[in-house]
């Protein structure tokens, strides 16, 4: 059963309408407040077939104003410059053997895992633990790298990953409800621009089909995608 606050919010949005981005953000901000700073997320439906390996859509994008989230980072590195650089950049957990062991035992108290290429030989064996949670380091997302300091700085500054699921949808955080409206708008545009540029060459027809904005405890607000795509293409 939905809460009184949620039902009140439902009365404030037309679920059959497609809102302009700025208008959608204002609707979100006018919903009854919660006792915490909700995460604003965008859900995107893509016109691809995820069953086809050449139609996977995945990437990362630095949000201009960050995600508003305190990102906890684990770096797998076997000592040397890579380990020190990760520590200097503020990674919460840095090391190798002890963290391989902890992860094998089911520990996943972090948001992003980064690994040096050398360490990946062992990190790959953690697939059953890290894979289902989307925590496996991957060269395509910049989380397998010798430059661990740069990678840590980027994820802590607000770099987010996007990836389609089995139903060709993706859900990506784009900020906090406390963000200024223009900052949320710029974050959304940066994300959709990156997704648009990640279009596979084999994709046919419309690529970005629908977009919906939500906050953690809010109803969905559907976006009018056409003007957004026109602005991205301009």
C-alpha positions, 0 to 999 in steps of 0.5 A, a space after each residue: 500500500 502506498 504512503 499518504 505522501 506518495 498518494 499526494 505526489 501522484 495527484 501532482 503529476 499527470 502520468 499520461 503527459 510527456 513533460 519538458 525536462 525543466 518542467 519535469 524537474 520542477 514537478 519532482 521538486 514540488 512533490 512532498 518532501 522526505 526526511 532524506 535527500 532523495 536520489 534523482 534517477 533517469 530511466 531510459 528505454 532503448 531501441 536495441 536488442 540486448 540479446 545481440 552482442 553487437 547491440 550492447 550499450 555501456 559506458 561512463 560519463 562525468 556528470 557536470 555537477 556530480 552525483 551527490 553521492 559519497 562513492 566508496 572505492 576499493 582499489 586492487 593493486 599490488 603495491 608500488 605507485 598504483 597503490 600509493 596513487 589510489 591512497 592519495 586520491 582518497 580511495 577508502 580501501 586499497 590493497 590486494 590479498 586481503 581484499 581478494 580474501 574478503 570479497 571471496 567471503 562475500 564482503 562488498 561494502 563499497 560502491 566502485 571497484 578499480 583494478 590494475 591490469 596486473 591484479 585482474 588475473 586474480 580479481 576475475 575470479 571474483 566474478 560470482 561475487 562482484 559480477 551480479 552486483 555490477 562491481 566487476 572492474 572493466 576496461 570499458 568503464 575505465 576501472 581497469 587501469 594503471 592510473 588508479 589515482 585518476 580513476 579514483 578521482 573521476 568516480 568520486 567527482 561524479 562519473 557514473 556508469 550506464 548499461 542496459 539490462 535484459 529488457 533494454 532499459 537503463 537506470 542511472 542516478 543524475 543527482 540529488 533532489 536538493 540540487 538546483 534545477 539547472 544542475 539537475 538539467 545539465 546532468 540529465 543532458 550530459 547523461 543522455 548525450 553520452 548514451 546517444 553517442 554510445 549508439 551501436 552501429 547495428 541499431 535500427 530506427 529510434 534509439 532513445 525511445 522513452 525517458 522517465 525521471 524519478 526520485 527515490 520515493 516519488 512517482 515517475 515523471 515522463 519526459 518529452 524526449 524529442 526536444 531533448 534529442 534535438 538539443 543534443 544533435 544541435 
